Amino acid sequence: MVAQAPSGKKPLPDMMTSIRIDKSGQVEIVDQLLLPHSVVWIPISTPEEAFEAIKSMKIRGAPAIASLAALSLKSSLSSTSLTDNFSSTADAVKWVKEKCDYLQSSRPTAVNLSEAMNRIRQYLNTTSTEKDTKESVIDKVREICQDVHEEDLERNMRMGKLGADWLFAKRGGKKDKLKVVTVCNTGSLATSGYGTAIGVITALYEHDQLDTAYYAQTTPYHQGSRLTSLELTTLQIPSCMICDTMLGSLFQHEDIDGVIVGADRVVKNGDTANKIGTYQAAVLAQRHNIPFMVIAPVTTIDLSLETGKEIHIEQRPSIEATQVRGLNTGTGKLSVVRITPEGVGEGDKPWQRVYNPSFDVTPAELISCVVTEKGVAERKDDEKSIDVSSIC
């Protein structure tokens, strides 16, 4: 699938589509660990292959991993060598439920993945092992899986417009063009196309309302400097990379109009889990009276949790913070290098520890609004929470 911007002027390059499906139905993902220096497409045919790709972060971004998990189920259920082994409807239901549990365990913080798996489970819980044939159950599960993937692009484009309109109305005034900041990667590589926070940036650009999009490197995995940079430069959107530690300086010296981020989980009171570094950006934004926006599809809203304190934060391997992958400018080949002394992150001594959470939680009191495809929920000045149920 190749997304296209609303004006029709700038179709997104195939390289920037995180997932593609060929005419035979083969699902492939671009290995994001190798971007931006090498573009390698990996075939995904089974839940096991999807699990490994998600766990290792060959694919990342809450909407994208939900799409891949669903598509891997559909692909497996399209194989007669598998489905012929189901002796009954009960066998088929049991297999799908087990795979849903397995896939969901790959990245626990991103709620989109659990939402997609729950859609499948909800259908399976309504089936009758006596009245429904295994063929009808398999066909319906495959249909749900395809819907999970296809629905993402349309809602991203809707969120992009809603978010851009809100921010321009808020900060436009006498300014024709806005300066914005984003954290991590929230574009086509993190979704099924167009993106969430980057979708807002793209919408501003398409309507000549963008001056500059500043993007943080987002260490330790550098999704900003590797992936967001690739997307924005490929689309030739006016942009500028900053180190994570430069946010305060940027806010002091530039007239920034908004911070726009995505989310991996937004809970009932509006608290939001997003890529590590988002919380500090929100604190600094409030200090400088800059609107802080969260852009996420309805599937990212989790009304089952009251506050962000209940969100399980994934701890990533130490090696992701002690080593980096990049292009060796001398040999022209990709290389992995250590940036810490040997032993850091590799032992149990008190001086070898590495703290490496993948996400942090931004309290709703620091968030100006949450945008989904169904609307914009603003936080009132005298309140510390946001009624996200109004946009679900």
Buried (B, 14 or more C-beta within 10 A) or exposed (E): BEBBBBEEEBEBBEBBBBBBBEEEEEBBBBBBBBBBBEBEBBEBBBBBBBBBBBEBBBBBBBBBBBBBBBBBBBBBBEEEEBBEEBEEBBBBBBBBBEBBEBBBBBBBBBBBBBBBBBBBBEBBEEBEBEEBEBEEBBEBBBEBBBEBBEBBBBBBBBBBBBBBBBBBEBBBEEEEBBBBBBBBBBBBBBBBBBBBBBBBBBBBBBBEBBBBBBBBBBBBBBBBBBBBBBBBEBBEBEBBBBBBEBBBEBBEEBEBBBBBBBBBBBBBBBBBBBBBBBBBBBBBBBEBEBBBBBBBBBBBBBEEBEBBEBBEBBEBEBBBBBBBBBEEEEEEEEEEEEEBEEEBBEEEEEEBEBEBEBBBBBBBBBBBBBBBBBBBBBBEEEEEBBBBEEBB
